[in-house]
């Protein structure tokens, strides 16, 4: 074990492990050093210089985030030299920043604004020296708005896109005072290879990158008495929303969320988890059909491994970078889009409503869902299936605008009909959750027995490792599934698109033996989505995951095929999984197939 290093911080002696940065050493000692370009998810950059500290004996100040501690180092984090330096750095950042904070979407949750407040930047001495540029705002994406006038060039977004997602949609162009964060040939975000995952938004410290919000459009729909406005909420929203409204990370607020939505004036408050259960029925059946097609029929047109299709950021990614593997994707729509199609068909018929008068709203942890809802193929109901997508953050804004004291709300329940769900649906919000939910149902349908994991918890697919693998052996199946006897179903789970690339390259190389793959675009899965509360960090994502699994464990039904509303919709409307009607409404491609 390496010997610890002895240092002093503001006269306080501490011991740290070799390689510890000054920033980490100070935080462990209870000393706060401000940062801007630093983020726990990303590599060290040292771009902004806000974290400068004084090391006695050195002529220049050092960036705490990028400087490792050395034996007997004496560090001052609050000397006059340090305070003046930080103040001037913040002033310089503000001199090129559009500081009309009251009209900024990030007002109240902006790291630069917070720094300016803490250091009481009352004047801007440098504003006269730097002429304000005539910036343009890119609003053409249905998901993301990019406003260069608010960019402080910390490059967090660039590192996020490269390190977490491996896409490099954003980059640094030009030098000196002309330096800017831009895209390929400075095109609009909508015209470059971008998954619209929104991780750049989550990691941007200012309002330079924000989601395109649809708050006013939803308010207008609610106010229009001729419209019937239905809302669905994704599983990850219920464990993130509380962070925006006074609760600690990892707090489950399902009942309060439903109560708030009803107070906002939605005509029906339903659950995306219902169609998550439906997804398992459709996707699980599709997996079994593919296995039969490959193992029994030896049909070369049927492709394995089958990859999940719930994450629209992942779908956009594979369309751009692995288009030759689109046939490996499940044809299932995401739960959001399944819900939208059913809201204007099944729900409209059951409630005797004109589907043209229905406005379908979804609350998602994801900015890519905004893009997904706008796709031209998402009109199988005869109308646009999902009219508006709000992020978790947008819903929190609406709750605040309505003057609702969220913490004092009494719990309420989702409306019946497309409002009942299972624990299997809840875990869709965490990486590995779709895989776990599918295995709970597929294994039981094939063998007549529960999946052989204690308390249904398929732990090999849980966790925050970038790529995880699991094998489930099928033994003594039911007669109709005899061809699967002895088969070891090999599964892979990945989150973050840089890890998706590793899995897909293994598939492309022919070295993988996977049958089934789950990929989520965002770190941690949907609970770490681009529309979730800011800040996010590895610790916060872990707390959200714990909340997801706690919600699952407390559900009365934890397997999708046992959801009584799922049984009812097949009996009353869809006939059976992978039926012609299911294909038309719930899948992206419709081709008549043999019943199985």
N, C-alpha and C positions, 0 to 999 in steps of 0.2 A: 504493500500500500504506500503510495507516494506521500512524502512528508508535506504537511500543510504549510502554507505561506503566511507569514505574519505581516500585517499591514495596519495602518491607522487611517481612519476616516473621520475627519473633523475632530482629531484628538482621541477618538475611541479606538482601542486596539481590538482587532478581530483576526481570526484565522480562517483562511479559505483554501479550497482545493486548487492545485496548480491548473492554470488555464482559465480560471474564473475571471470574467471581465470586471472592470471597476463598477459598471452598472449593476451587475448581479450581486456583487459583494455589498454594494451600498443598500440595495433593496433588502437583502437578507439581514442587514444590520438596522433596518428600519429607517433608512435615509432615502428620501425621494429625490431622484434626479429626473427632470423633465426630458421627454423624448418626442420626436415627431416622425422621423423616418424608420425608427426601430419598431419591429413587431415580432412577437414570439414565433409566429408561423414562418418567418422569412429569414434569409441569411443576413448577416451583418453588412451594412452599407456605409454608415458614417457620413451620409450625404448632407444632413440638415445642420449639423453642428450645434443643435440646441442643447445636447447633453454634455457640453464642455465642462471639464473640471480642471483644477489646478493641482499638479503634482510638484511638490516642493523639490527644487533643484533643477527643474526643467524650464527652459525659457518660454516655451509655448504651451498653451492649454491643450488638453488631450480630450478626444471624444470618448466618453465613458463606455459607450456601447461597443467600441472597437478596440479598446486598450486592455490587454490582460494584466492582471495584478503581478507585481514582482516583490520579492522579499524586501521587507522594511520600507516599502513605499509609503510615503506620507501624502494623503490626498485631502484636498479641501474642496468641498462641493458648494460652499456658500460664501467664498471670499468676495471682496469688493470687485476684484478683477473678473471673477466668474459671473457675478450678478450683472455687471456692466456689459460683459460680452454677450450673455444670453439676451439681455434686453435689446441690444443693438441687432442681434441676429433676428429676433422676433420682429423688430421694426423693419428690417430689410425684407423679410418675408411678406409683411403686410404692405410694403410699398408697391409690390407688384400684384397684390391680391385684391380682387373685387370685394371690398369690405362692406357692402350694403347688406349687413347680416340679417336685418329684419325681413328681407325678401328672399333669403336663402333657405332652401329646403332642409339643410342640415343645421339651421339655427337652433342652438341649444344642445347639439350633439356634435360639435366641431372641435377637434383637438387644437387647432390654431386659435380659435375663438377663446377656448379655455386658457391657453397660455397667455394670450393678450390680457385676459381678465386677471389671471394670477399675478402677472408682472405689471399690471396697471399701466398699460401702454395708453396714455391719455392723449399724446400727440404723436404725429408721424413726421419726425425730423427729416426722413429721407424721401418723403413723397414728392418734394419739389425736384429732386434729382433724377427721378425715374418716371418718364412719361408713361401714362397708362396706355397699353396697347389696345387696338380695336379687335378684340377677339370675337370669334364666331362660336355658336353653340350648336353641337350636333344633337338634334332631337329626332332623327329619322328612324332609329331603332325602336321597336315596340317595347323594349325592355330597359334600355340604358340611355341616360342623358350625359353627355360629356361637355363640360364647360371649362375651357382653358383659362378663363379669367380668374378662376378660383384655385388653380393648380399652383402648388408650391414646389413642384419638381422634386419631391422626396423620392420618387421612383418606387414607392410601395406597390403601385398597381402593376408596374413593369415586372417587378420581381414576383409578384403574385401570379401573373399570367404565365411567366416562364417556369417558376419553381413548383407551384402547386398544380398547375394545369398543363404545362408543357405546350402551350399554344403559341405564345409570343404574338398575340394580336396587338399588343401595345409595345412601343419602343421609344427610345430617346433619339431625337433628331436635332441637328444643328448644335452650335456651341455658344458659349458666353451668354449675353443677354437675349440671344435668339433661340436658346435651347428650349425645347418643348417636348411634351409627351404626346405622341401621335401614333398613327397606324401606318400600315403599308402604303407608301406613296401618299400619305395624308388623306386617305379615303375616309368616308363615313364608316362608323362601326358596323352598320348594316351591310356594308359592301366588302368586308374582309372576313377572313376565317376567324370567327368568334363564336363561342358556345353560348353566349349571353348568360353565363352562369351567375354573374354578379359578384364573384369573389373580389374583383377589383373595387367594387363599391364597398364591400365589407371592410376592405383594408385601406381605403382612401381616408386620410385624416381630415379632409375638408369637404366642401361641396362640389369638387371638380367632377366627381363621378357619383351619380345618384340614379335610383330607379325612376323610370317614367311612371308617374303616379296617376291614378284614375279615381281619386277621391271625389272630386266634384261631379264626375259623371255618375258615380254610384249614388251620391246624395240626390242628384236630379232624378234618377230612376226611382228611388225610395219616395220622393215627394210627388211623383206622378201617380195619382190614384187609379189611372187606367192601366197601370202596369202591375204585374204580380212578380215581386222580386224574391228570388230564392238564393240562398247562400250556402255554400259548402265550405268546410274547414279541414285542412290537411292535418294529419296526426302530429307533425312537428310544431304546428302553431300553438297547440295547447301547452307545450312545455317551454315555449319561448316568449309568448305574449306577456307573461307576468313581469319579465325583466324590464319592459318598457313602462310598466304601470305600478312600480313600487315593490315588487317581489324579488327575492334573491334568485340567481340562476338555478335552474333545476327544479323550480316549483311548478307543480301541475295545477293549472287553472281551468280545467275543462268546463266545469259547471258555471264558473263566473264568466267565461268566454261566451257560452251559450246565452246566459242571461243578458250580457251586454249587447249581443247581436239582436236579441229580441227587442231590447229597449231602443236600439238604433232605428227600428222600424221595418226590418225585413219581414216579409210575409211568411216565409218558411225558413227555419234554421235546420239544416241537415248536415250530414257527415260524409266527408270524402272517404272515411274509413269503410263505409258501406260498399263503395265501388272498389276499395282496396281488396275487400273480401271477394268481390265479383272478379277482380283481376286474377286472384289466385285460382278461382274455378276455371277461368278461361285459359290462363297461362299454364296451369298445371295440366289441363287436358291437352293443350298443344304440345307440351313437353312429352307426354306419354304417346301422342300420335307420332311425334318425330322419332322417338325411340323405336316404336314398332316399324316405322317406315325404313329406318336404317338397319335394325337388327333382324327383322323378319322379312320385309319386302325387298331389302337391298336396293332401295330407290336412290339413285345418285343425285336426284334433284333435291332431296331433303337433307338439310345441313345440320350438323352438330359441331360444336356445342351451340345450344340455344342461349341467347343473351336477353336479359330482361330489357323492357322498353318503357319503364316508368319515369326515368329521368330525362327530361327534354334537352338538358345541356349535353348529356351523353349522346343522345340521338343526333343532335346537330354536329357533335364532334365526329362521330363515326361516319356521318354523311360526308363530311369534309375530308377526313384523313384515312378512312378505311371503307370507301364506297364499294369495293369489291366484296365486302363482308356483310352487306345489308341483308342478305338472305339468312344470315344467322340470327338476326333480331327477331324476337317474338313479334307477331303481327298485332298483339294487343295494344290498344291505346293505353295511355296512362289513366290512373283512377280519376284524375280531374276531367279528362275528356270523355271517359265513359259516363261520368256523372252528368256532364253537360248534355250529351246525346240523350240520356234517359230522362233528364228534367223536362225536355220538350217533346217527349214521346210517352213513355210509361207514366211519369208523374202527371203530365198534362191530361192524359186520358183518365187516370184514376181520380183526379180532382175536377174533371170536367172543365178544363181551362183551355182557352185558345192559346196554342203554343207561340203564336206571334206576339201575344201580350206578355209572355214570360221573359223576364230578364234574369239571366243566370250569372251569378257572381261567385267567384271562388276566392278564398283567403289561403295563400300559399307561403311557404318559407323560401320561395324561389322566384328569381326574376326571369329565368328561362321559361317559366310557365306563361308569362305574358306573350312571349314569342310563340309558344306552342298554341295558345288559344287563337292566335291570328293566322295560323297556317291555313291555306285555302282548302285543304282536304278535311278540315275539322268542321264540316257542315252536314254530317250524315243525318241529323234530325230534320233536315230541310231548312234549317236556319243556322246561324252561327251558334255552335253548341255552347260555348262559354263566352259571354259578352264582355265581362270585365274581370281582370285578375288583380287582386290587392295583395301586397306583401303583409307579413306580420306587422311590420313597422307602420304601414298605411292604416291597418285596422286600429292600431294603438292611437294614431292621430285622430281618427274618427271618434273613438271613445272619449278622448280628451275634448274634442270639439263639442261633443254632445253634453259635456259637463257631468259625465257619469263617474261617480266615486267607485272605481273598480274594486278596491279592496273591501268595500262594504256590501258588495252584491251577494245575494243569496244564490246558491247553486241552482241551475235550471237544467232541463234535459232536452236533448235533440228531439225535434218533431219525429213522429213515426212516419213510416214509409220513406225509405232511403236515409234513415237516421240511426238504424241499429247496426252494431258492428261487433267485432271480436278482438281479443288480444292480439291475434295474428295480424289484424289490420293496423293496430296501433304501432307495432314495431316496424312498419314501413318507414317510420320517421328516422330510424337509425341505420347506418351502414350494416348490411347483412340481414336486415329485417325482411326484405322481400324473399330472399333465399330461405330463411328460417320458416316463414309463413308457408311458402310453397312446399317445403319438405314435410311440414306437419300434416298437410292435406294429402299430398301425393303418396307418401308412404302408407298412410292409413287406407286410402282408396285402393291401393295395390295389394296390401297384405291383410287388411281388416284389423290391424293392430296399430297402437300408437307408436310414433317414432321412438326408437330406443334411446332416448335421452331423459335424464331425470327431470321431472316436472315440465316436460316439453321444451326445456331450454337447450337449444342446439348451440352449445358454447363454442365449438370450433369456428363458427361464422361470426361470432361476436368479437368486439374489440376494435382498437384503433390502428392496428397495423395496416400498412398500405394495401397489401394483398394477403388474403387468407384463403386457405384451402380446407375442404372437408370431404370425407368419403362416407357414404352411407350404403351399407351392403343390404341388398334385398334378398331375404331368405323366406322360403315357403309362402310364396304369394298366392293369392286367390287364383282359381282355375283359369279365368280369362286372361290373367297376366303371367301365365306360366313361363313365357319367353323371357321374363326378367329374372327368373330364379338364379341366384348366385351373382347377379350383376352388381358390381360396385359402382354406384352412382357418384361420379367425381364432380365436385363443385368448386367454383372459385368466386371470391368476393373481392371487389376493389372499390376504393373511394378516392376521389381526386383524379383528374384526368391524366396526370403524369403516371399514375399507377394503372389506369385503364390502358394506356399505351403499352405497358409491360405485358399485360395479359394478352392484348390483341397481337402483339408481336410474337408471343409464344404460340398463339393459335396459328398465325400466318406461317411460322417456321415449321409447323407440323409436329412440334415436340410435345405439345400439351395433349393430355388425354381427357380433357374436360368434357362433360356432357351438358353442364348447365353453368351459366355465368351471371352474376349480378354485378352491375356497375352503377355507381352513383357519382355524379359529376363533382359534388362538393365534399370537402373534408368532413368526415363524420357522417356523411349522408345528408338527408334533408334537414336534420337538426342543425347543421352548419351551413345551411343554404344562404344564397346571396340576398335573400329578403328577410333574414332573421335579425333580431336586435343587435346593435353595435354597442360595445365591442364584442368580438368573439375571440376565443383563445383556446388552446388545448384543454385547459382546466374547465372552462365553461362548457365546451362540447362534451366532456366526460360527465359533467353534472346533468346536462340535458339527456344524455344517453341513459344514465341511471334512472331518470324520471320516466323515460319511455318504457324501460323494462319493468319498472314498478307499476306503471299503469296496466301493462299487459298482465302481470302476475295477479292483479286484483280484479281482472275481468271475469264475469261468470262463465263466459264461453271464450275459448282461446284457439279455436280452429275454425277456419273460414267456412268449411262445408257444413258446419253445424249452425250457422247463422240463420234463424228462422225467416228473416226477410229475404235472404238469398234464396232459400228454398222456395219461398212464395213467388219471387219474380220469375224464376224458371217455370214454375207451375202456371202462372197467370199470363206470362208475356214472352219469355225467351225460349221456352220449350226445354232446352238443355244446353250445356256448354258446347261451344263451337257449332251451334245450329246456324241455319241460314240467317235468321234474324240477328243472332249474336254477331255473326261475321259482318253484317251490314252496319250495325250500330256501334260495336265495341272493338272492331279491328280496323286497321288501316288499309287492308287490302281485302276485297271480297272476291272469293272464288269458291264455287260450290264444291264441297268436299264430301267424301264418303263418311257417313255416320260411323262413329266408333264406340 
